[in-house]
């Protein structure tokens, strides 16, 4: 960059930019609305034309704000797009308040300009004409909204397992119902309400819900599984994958710490997989086969970042 910038500048000076106003309009990201979904879950809807038009299910963004006050400046947040409204060029980002930066999101105001880098990461593989199980834990259910919508468009039969710790943690249940042929709701605090006859609701964790479905014969034809949630939840499901889903392939989305999110630059997202592949940059390949993920390494990395998030 130091040696090459002069040549680049000289080249650019010979070609005056056209449609600069349109370019700025398409790249600019502004807050449309902030919704408080529960005690510690916030939705930020952002207008960002190029980001929306290029988004594919499973990809994510880096969100930051502009502030001259260092105490109100967010560190980069890696956020997966929950769903997009392409006609209106808006995307929904759902944030779990875990640390200082994520807690600042609820203070964003309408028309605030923000930095929304992306989309980045690989899109989730969207299979066609298959029986698919989606397994979501907590905030993982937000990530699965866009994935489920794409699966439905690909003529897949979707069985959805949605797990929560508390009753208040559930949001947008009607969107989950719209993408799923059948939903198994699970909540550790109490039984969640259901609005469709074909769905089931139990008091328990996500494993309890899947076992309940298996006993009811709802898993016999499952060919593909996508599991997104906390590292402990994904590991629990992966450890008994064969018992629950037989030979079906299961994909997990690695929620490892991230910083630059530019695919192999900073190394913050480095994640160990099996011995053959060694290490990967999870910001460029976040979806991995559950059989090769080293969940202990993932947990250690997440716990190492815990203190820094809070201060």
Secondary structure by P-SEA (a helix, b strand, c coil): ccccaaaaaaaaaaccccaaaaaaaaabbbbcccccccccbbbbbbbbaaaaaaccccbbbbbbbbbcccccccccccccccccccccbbbbbbbccccccccccccccccbbbbbccccccccccccccbbbbbbcccccccaaaaaaaaaaaccbbbbbbbbcccccccaaaaaaaaccbbbbbbccbbbbbcccccccccccaaaaaaaaaaacccccccbbbbbccaaaaaaaaaccccccccbbbbbbbbccccccccccccccccccccccccccccccccccccccaaaaaaaaaaaacccccc
